[in-house]
Amino acid sequence: MKWFSEVSTGSDALEVCIDQVSAQVGEPTLLVAFVSPDLASQAPDRLVKAFPSATILGCSAAGVIGGGRELEDGSIVSLTAASLPDVAVAPFHMTMGRLPSLDSPPEAWHALIGVEPEVQPSFLLLPDPFTFEPRVLTAGLDDAYPDAPKIGGLASGGRRPGESLLMLGSPGRVTSHRAGAVGVALYGDVAMDTVVAQGCRPVGAPMVITRSARNHIKELDGRPVIDTLESLFMSLSDHDQQLFRRSPMLGLAMEGGRRPLRPGDFLIRNIQGISRRNGAMAIGAIAADGMVVQFHIRDADTSTRDLTELLSRHRRRPDFETPSGGLLFSCLGRGENLYGTTGHDSAIITDGLGPVPLGGFFCSGEIGPVHGRTFLHGYTSALGLFRPRGWS
């Protein structure tokens, strides 16, 4: 198994990346391409001509990652190529109208994807943010393939429906799509590990939702949520008060109880609004009585520590193997916007795991697992790490 990633900028960026991939990998099994909107329309034909035996997956992107660099403006291209002996790659394109209902049996999803769960697939997913609801896809895939890791990001190459371009190709043929979602299932001698860094720090103490309605929370630990928020805010330092004003978040504990909770134990969701008239706080998720929650804040230092700790924890796993390659799906709100410098997350991953060939892009939403279920995230870096599965 061999992975290679390259980025380039300028009008000839596509050709530069193609030449580098050809020199380093030759004819890849899988080619993952992220291309700025001004170069996207020419990418499918050029890529299939250069790599006729590859399965091609990609989309237009507002920023790209590869070769240890992160490029966030201009004419930019990232190509990540993998030579994968004894690995099958099953590409698929879907629209909302083609999806089975969430009440459908798993076999309906198996037929749609064309892959049985027994082969232990891993999924890469690239939905369009305007024409496709990724939560339906991830929920259906989780039910149909409960043990399969799933990771990806929402295309960021457009600001309205029809502007983003999705690329999908089997050997010798690539198609472009302006709607839906594209993806691949990988199976055989390949395993994908995941690291999902939501980049938040808890403040206050965990609490239990005691009165709620859909995405509105009215009481926490039996107290009106407004009173709880005011008490929490007054207990924070001046620095944390500023952060809480700018980016208040709520973490939903993925496992119940008041045991000590660590970063990664929460699903982080935005606080969408607070109404003093009806005493409710709206969040970007469905709330339910009995849920354990904790308020969070986000800043560059917290995001750095979170990613660093999660990579360290991943490396300490007894079954850890140095990855052959990786794909990073990072939020448009990270990168230079958050850290004030380019290449931040890529550098941390290299420091934590070694010189892993790493490609990816800056997304309009990130897809990755938290405690065994797959979610759509924001302000997150979702990392897929690939290695040979090995055969017993």
KATA-V810567 format. One record per backbone hydrogen bond with DSSP energy under -0.5 kcal/mol. NH is the residue of the N-H (numbers start at 0). CO is the residue of the C=O. E is the energy in kcal/mol with one decimal. If there is no record, write none. Layout:
NH,CO,E + NH,CO,E
This chain:
1,82,-2.1 + 3,80,-2.2 + 5,78,-2.2 + 7,76,-1.9 + 9,74,-2.6 + 12,9,-1.9 + 15,11,-2.3 + 16,12,-2.3 + 17,13,-2.4 + 18,14,-2.5 + 19,15,-1.9 + 20,16,-2.6 + 21,17,-2.7 + 22,18,-2.0 + 23,19,-2.2 + 24,20,-3.1 + 25,20,-1.3 + 26,24,-0.7 + 27,25,-0.8 + 28,81,-2.2 + 29,81,-2.1 + 30,54,-2.7 + 31,79,-3.1 + 32,30,-0.5 + 32,56,-2.6 + 33,77,-2.5 + 34,58,-1.8 + 35,75,-2.6 + 38,35,-1.7 + 39,35,-1.1 + 40,36,-0.6 + 41,38,-0.7 + 42,38,-0.8 + 42,39,-0.9 + 43,39,-0.7 + 45,41,-1.6 + 46,42,-2.8 + 47,43,-2.3 + 48,44,-1.7 + 49,45,-1.7 + 50,46,-2.5 + 53,50,-1.5 + 54,28,-2.5 + 55,53,-0.5 + 55,168,-2.0 + 56,30,-2.4 + 57,166,-1.9 + 58,32,-1.6 + 59,164,-2.1 + 60,34,-2.2 + 61,361,-0.6 + 63,70,-2.8 + 64,359,-2.5 + 65,68,-2.5 + 66,357,-0.5 + 67,357,-0.6 + 68,65,-2.1 + 70,63,-2.4 + 75,73,-0.8 + 76,7,-2.1 + 77,33,-2.6 + 78,5,-2.4 + 79,31,-2.6 + 80,3,-3.0 + 81,29,-2.5 + 82,1,-3.0 + 83,81,-0.7 + 84,82,-0.5 + 86,83,-1.3 + 87,186,-3.2 + 89,184,-2.8 + 90,88,-0.7 + 91,182,-2.4 + 93,180,-2.4 + 97,94,-1.3 + 98,94,-0.7 + 98,95,-0.9 + 103,100,-1.7 + 107,104,-1.8 + 108,104,-0.7 + 108,105,-0.6 + 109,105,-2.2 + 110,106,-2.2 + 111,107,-1.7 + 112,108,-2.5 + 113,109,-2.6 + 114,109,-0.9 + 118,115,-1.4 + 119,116,-2.1 + 121,185,-2.0 + 122,148,-2.7 + 123,183,-2.3 + 124,150,-2.0 + 125,181,-3.0 + 127,179,-2.7 + 131,127,-0.9 + 133,131,-0.8 + 135,132,-1.0 + 136,132,-1.1 + 137,133,-2.9 + 138,134,-2.1 + 139,135,-2.3 + 140,136,-2.7 + 141,137,-2.3 + 142,138,-1.8 + 143,139,-2.2 + 144,140,-3.1 + 147,144,-1.7 + 150,122,-1.9 + 151,366,-1.8 + 152,124,-1.6 + 153,364,-2.8 + 154,126,-2.5 + 155,59,-1.1 + 156,59,-0.9 + 161,177,-0.6 + 162,159,-1.9 + 165,176,-2.8 + 166,57,-3.0 + 167,174,-2.0 + 168,55,-2.4 + 169,172,-0.8 + 171,51,-0.8 + 172,169,-2.6 + 174,167,-3.2 + 176,165,-2.4 + 180,93,-2.2 + 181,125,-2.0 + 182,91,-2.0 + 183,123,-1.8 + 184,89,-2.1 + 185,121,-3.0 + 186,87,-2.1 + 187,118,-0.6 + 188,85,-2.6 + 189,187,-2.0 + 190,386,-2.8 + 192,190,-0.5 + 192,384,-3.0 + 194,382,-2.1 + 196,194,-0.6 + 196,380,-2.8 + 197,195,-0.7 + 200,296,-2.9 + 202,294,-2.7 + 206,292,-3.0 + 208,290,-2.6 + 209,218,-1.7 + 210,218,-1.2 + 212,215,-2.6 + 215,212,-2.4 + 216,280,-2.7 + 217,210,-2.9 + 218,210,-1.8 + 219,222,-2.4 + 220,207,-3.1 + 222,219,-1.9 + 224,217,-2.4 + 227,223,-2.0 + 228,224,-2.5 + 229,225,-2.3 + 230,226,-2.3 + 231,227,-2.5 + 232,228,-2.8 + 233,229,-2.0 + 234,230,-1.1 + 234,231,-0.8 + 235,231,-0.7 + 235,232,-1.2 + 240,236,-2.5 + 241,237,-1.9 + 242,238,-1.8 + 243,239,-2.7 + 244,240,-2.2 + 245,241,-1.7 + 246,242,-3.1 + 248,295,-2.2 + 249,268,-2.7 + 250,293,-3.3 + 251,249,-0.5 + 251,266,-2.5 + 252,250,-0.7 + 252,291,-2.7 + 253,264,-2.9 + 264,261,-2.4 + 266,251,-2.2 + 267,265,-0.6 + 268,249,-2.5 + 270,247,-1.3 + 271,269,-0.7 + 271,281,-2.2 + 272,281,-1.3 + 274,279,-2.8 + 275,273,-0.6 + 278,274,-1.1 + 279,274,-1.0 + 280,216,-2.3 + 281,272,-2.9 + 282,214,-2.4 + 283,269,-2.0 + 284,282,-1.1 + 286,213,-3.3 + 286,284,-0.5 + 289,208,-3.3 + 290,287,-1.9 + 292,206,-3.2 + 293,250,-1.8 + 295,248,-2.5 + 296,200,-2.3 + 302,298,-2.5 + 303,299,-2.3 + 304,300,-2.5 + 305,301,-2.7 + 306,302,-2.2 + 307,303,-2.4 + 308,304,-2.8 + 309,305,-2.5 + 310,306,-2.2 + 311,307,-2.1 + 312,308,-2.8 + 313,309,-2.3 + 314,310,-2.4 + 315,311,-1.4 + 316,313,-1.3 + 319,316,-1.9 + 323,385,-3.1 + 324,385,-1.2 + 325,356,-2.3 + 326,383,-2.2 + 327,358,-3.0 + 328,381,-2.8 + 329,327,-0.6 + 329,360,-2.1 + 330,379,-1.6 + 331,362,-1.9 + 333,330,-2.0 + 336,333,-1.0 + 337,333,-0.7 + 337,334,-0.9 + 338,334,-2.7 + 339,335,-1.8 + 346,342,-2.1 + 347,343,-1.9 + 348,344,-2.4 + 349,345,-2.2 + 350,346,-2.6 + 351,347,-2.3 + 352,348,-2.6 + 353,349,-2.1 + 355,353,-2.6 + 358,325,-2.1 + 359,64,-1.6 + 360,327,-1.5 + 361,62,-2.2 + 362,329,-3.2 + 362,360,-0.6 + 363,153,-2.1 + 365,376,-1.5 + 366,151,-2.7 + 367,374,-2.0 + 369,372,-2.9 + 372,369,-1.4 + 374,367,-2.5 + 376,365,-3.7 + 376,374,-0.5 + 380,196,-2.1 + 381,328,-2.9 + 381,379,-0.5 + 382,194,-3.0 + 382,380,-0.6 + 383,326,-2.8 + 384,192,-3.2 + 385,324,-2.9 + 386,190,-2.0
